[in-house]
Amino acid sequence: MKIRNVEPILCDGGFRPWIFVKVTTDEGITGYGDCTDWDRGPSIAACVKDLGETVVGRNADETESIYWFLYRGCQRAIGGITHKAIAGIDSALWDIKGKALGAPVYQLLGGKMRDRIRLYWTHCASCRARHADKLRLPPVKRLEDVRRVAEQVVEEGFTALKTNMFPLEDLPDRPRVGGGEIDTATIRNAVAIVETFRKTVGEDVGIALDVAFSFRLGAAIALGRALEPYNMMWLETETLDAEALKTIRMSTRTPICTGESLYTTHGFKPFLELHAADIVMPDIAWNGITAGKKIADVAEAYDVMVAPHNCHSPLTTLITAHLCATIPNFLVMEFDRDDVPWRDDVLTQSLKIEKGHLVLPEGPGFGADLQEEVIARHPYRGGRWT
């Protein structure tokens, strides 16, 4: 079964373009992957097209061989756009292999350890604070609105959520995020939002706060300490300095999560060796199934839990779920409960969410295909929020 064509497909996914990968074979089997990024859609699509031409004619079921062929061919450009393109191709090939064998991808990875994948509601309240009009949802403007969203988390059965810092009308000081330092007004904003969630959802629902690369070492420590009274699931903070992250982790009782911007086992290695984080969160749309499984296995060897990053398309949700089903150190998977109205329309089978868990599909491959005619009705036109 030879690869005949590799094609990127872009779709308007709201606050990010969805970047799909379509791989066709000479036996008529088509596989779909995903390498969604928030900003560089056309660049990644061009890379998919470029790298795809190098694997035309190869056996589509040789996922391991093709992954390393692409990796070594791009070794001086690994990470970022290049590895996201590799990941999209890799996932599409796993979809083909599953369809050819008549088996779900999780069976090819050793078989499922769980039928339902625990989810956390990500960008909880923060997406409505920034993009309510595009999501066609009630806006979040005050702490009372945050409380209403928190009540919805409980009503829908989610056992965990993740939020961000964002300005609110009844908090007089705007948070300053992204400069590396942190001031008392920004800490007050974070504490007020987290405290509102905690008081509403109770003690048993996990709460995470995502600040990405916004704060350097000392600022992240100050924030972690300020959040200690709220029994956080984690503070999500990023740095490329594993020693710095270890210092943060050792300086606060708040658990630390990192890893969405790391690639392959080499990227995670220094963080795992130093036990710099309590939880790692590899992004499967940016690493692929092949590398993602290796990362999870190495994390297991270092006694670290895995909570994959997943704020992309519904196809990425399915792809990531297949991996989560097979690893012993799985904690919880990210999920954008608030998304564009056409999210479920792009798949031939909608995501089945029950009480904050994704029910694994049983069909071959990833269990659903893309509806390309639906995607065509939502073209990506560049930028964010087209």
N, C-alpha and C positions, 0 to 999 in steps of 0.2 A: 504494500500500500504506500504509494509515493505521494509526497507533497506536491500539489500542482500550483497552488497560489497562496500568498499570505497578504491579507488586506486589512488596513486599519479602518475602523468605522467610528466617526465622531457623532456624539449626540449631546444636545443641551441637557445637562443634568442639574441646572440651577446654579448653585454656588461653585460648581466645578463642571468642566466638560467630562462626560463619560467617554472614555477611549477604549473601544472594543477592538479585539483582534479576531478576524475570521480566517481560518485555515481550511482550504479545500484539498481533497485528495483525488487520485485517479480512480478510486473505487466508489466515489460519490458520497463519502462520509465527510461531513463538515463539523469542525470544532470551533468553539468560541472561547476566547480568553478576554481578560480585562487588564488594562494598565493605566487606569485613571489617575491623573494628577490634577491639582487644583489650578495651575497656571499655564503650563507649557504644552497644552494639547496638540497644536500643530507640529511642534518640535518632536514630540514623542511619536506622533503618527508618522512623520517622515522617517524616523529611526526604525520603526516597525517595518515600513516598506523597504528600507535599505537592507536591514538584516534579514528580512524575509526572503529576499532574492537569493541570499547565500545558502538557504536550506531547501530551495525548490529542487525536487528530484531525489531528496533523501527519504529514507523510510520513516513514515510518520510515527511509528510506534517506538522509535528509538529515543525516548525522551531524555534519558540520562546522557547519551552520546551527543545529542543535539544541544542540550544545555551547555555541556563543557566545550563543545565546538564554538558556540557563540560567546561564551565567557572568555575563552582564551583568545578568540579573535578580537576581543574588545578590552583586553586586560589593562591596557594603559588608559582606558576611558571608562573603567568600571564604576558603578554607582550612578545615581542620578538618572538622567534621561536614558542612557544606554541600558542600564540594568532594568529599568521599567519596561522598555521595549522587549528585552529578553524574557522578562516575566510574563508578559502578555502572550507571547508566542508559546512559551513553555506550558502555560495553563491550557491554551487551546489544543495543544498536542495531547495533554492528559485527557481532555474531553473526547478527542478522537479515539484514543486507546480504549476508554471505557465503552464508547458506543460500539467499537469494533468487537469487543469481547462480551457485550451485552451486560456490563456490570457497572455499578456506581463507582466513581473514582475512589471513594473511601475503601472499597473492597480491594482495590489495587494497591492501597497504602497499608494493607495489613488487616483491614476489617474494622468496623466501627466499635468503639468502646461505649458509646452512648447514642441514643436515638434522638435526643433533643439537645439543642445547643443553647446554653444559657446566654442571654443577651443583656447588655446594658444600654440604656437610652442615652445616646451621646448628643452633644450640643444641646442638652436639655435646658430649655428656656432661652439659651443664648442665641439659637437660630431664630427664634421668634422675636427676640429683641432686635436682631439685625435685618431679617429678611422675611418678616411676616407677610408682606404684600405679595411676594413671589410664591410663598408657600400656601397662600390663601388661608392663613390661620390667624387667630386673634393675636395681636401684638403683645409683647411683654415690655411694659414701660415703668412699672413700679414693683416693689417687693410683694405686694398683694398679687400681682400677676404671676410672679415666681411661685408663690404659694399655690395658686390654682393649677399650674403645670405639675407641681409636686404631687398634688392630690390625684392628678391623672396618672402619674407614674404608678401610684399604689393601686388605683382602680383597674389598671390594665395588667397588673400582676408582675411588673418588672421588679426584680430584686436588686437592681443597681442602676446608677445613673452617672453621667459625667457632664460637667458644666464648665463654663469659662467665666472670665471677668468681663463685665459690660456695664456701661453707664445706665443709671436708673434715675428717674425724676425725683424720687424721694431720698436719694443719696446725694448730698450736695457736692461732693468732690468726685470728679471723673478719674477713673483709674488710668495710670500711666503704664502702658504695657509695651515692651519692645526695646527699651533703651539699655537694659541690663541691670540698672539699679531699681530699687523699690522705695516708695515713700509711705508714710503712715496712711495717707488717703487711699492708696491702692490696697494696702493690707485691710483697711476697714471695709472696702468694697468687697474683697474676697470673703472676708469673715461674714459680712451681712448676708451675702448670697448663700454661702454654705450653711450658715446658721438657720436661715429660712427653710432650706431644704431639710435639714436635720430635724427641726421641730415638727415639720409636716409629715415626713415619711417615716419617722420613728427611728429606733436604734438598729433595726435589723436590715435595712436597705443600705447597700454600699453606695458611698458618694465619692466621686473622684473630681479633681480639679485639674484642668489641662492648661498649662502656661507655655508649653513648647520651649522655644529658645529665648523666651522673653527676659529671663533674669539670670544674671551670673551668680557665682557661687554664694557670696554672702547674702544676696537678696533672696535666693532660693531657700537658704537656711532660715532666714527671718520669716518667710512665708510659711515654711513647713512647721516652724514652732508655733506660729499664730494659729495654725489649723489643728494643733494637737488635741484640744478639747472636744473635737467633733468626730473622733473615731473614724477617720477617713479610710476609704478603701485604698486610695493612693493619691499622692501629688504627682502629676505627670510633668516632668521637667527634663529638658534636653541640653546636652553639651557633648562635644566630641572629645572631651577630656575625661577619661574614665576615672582618673585619680580625683578630679574635682567632684564628680558625682558620688564617689565613695565618701568623700568628706561631707557632702550634703546628707547622705544617708546616715552616717554615723553621728550627725549633729542634731537629729530630730527624731522623735518617735513616730512621726507621720511616715507611712510606707512610701517608697519611691518607685515609680514606673518610668521606663524609658525605652527607646528603640525604634520608633516608627521611621526614623531617618537613617537607620543603619542597614547595610546590605551584606548579605552572605554571612557565613560563619566567621569570616575574618573580621567583619565589622563588629560583631557581637563579642568576639573572643576576649578583648581586654576588659570589657564590662563584666563578663561572667567570671573571669579569672580573679578579679578583685572583689567579687560579690558587691558590686557597686549599686545594684538595684534589687528590690524585692521581687519585681515583676518585669518581664520584658515583653514588648509588643511589636513583633515583626509585622510588616505590612506585606500580605501575600500578593497584592496587585503589583507591588514593587520588587518582590523577590521571586515570586512564582511558587508553584507547588514543589518543585524539585529542591530549591534552596530553602523554602519555608520548612519543609519536613526536617532537613538537616539542622536548621537553627533550633527547632523545638527539641530535637534529640540531644543536641549539645547542652541546651539549657537544663534539660532533665539531669544530665550528668553533674551539673553544678547546683542542683537542688533549687532551681528557680522556676516559678510558675510562668505560664505563657497566656497572654491576653491579647490576641491579634488586633492590630489597628485595622479599621474597616469603616471608612466614611465615604465610600465610593458608590458604585452602581449596585442594583440588586443582583447582578451576575457575580460581582465580587463577593457579595454576601454568601451566595451559594458555594462559590469556589472555596472561600475561607472556611465555611462550615464543614466541608468534606475533610479538610485537614484537621480541624478542631475535633472531629469525631474520632480521630485515630491516635491522639497523643495523650499520655497519662498525666502530664503536667498542665492540662488545660484548666484555666480559671473562669474566664468569661470572654465573650466576643463583643466588640463594638457594633452598634447598629443605630443608624439615623432613623429614629421613629418619625421625625418630621422631615418630609422630603417633597420633591415636586409631585404634582397630582398624577403624572403619567408614569410614575416609577414602576408599578406592577404591570403596566400595559406592555412594557418592552420585552417581557418574558412570556413564553408559551404556557408557563405554569407559575402562578403568583406565589410569592413567599407565604408560607403558612406559619403565622406567629400565634402562639397560644401561651397566655400568661407569662409573657416575657421570655419565651423560649422559641427557637426556630425548630420546627419539625423537619427532620432530614427527609429529602425526597428519595424515592426508591428506584427511579428510572436510571437508565445507563448514562454514563458520562456524569455531568453535573446535575442531571435531572430536569433540565429545562433548556430550551434554545432561545435565541434572540428573535424577536419579531421585527425584521428589518423594515417592513412597511410602516410600522409604528415609529420606529426610530427616524425614518425619513420625514415624518411630520414634525419632528422636533430637531431641526438641524442646528449644529453648533456654528455660531457666527462670530466667535472671538470674544475674548474678555470674560468677565464674570457676570452672572445674572443677565444674560442676553435678553 
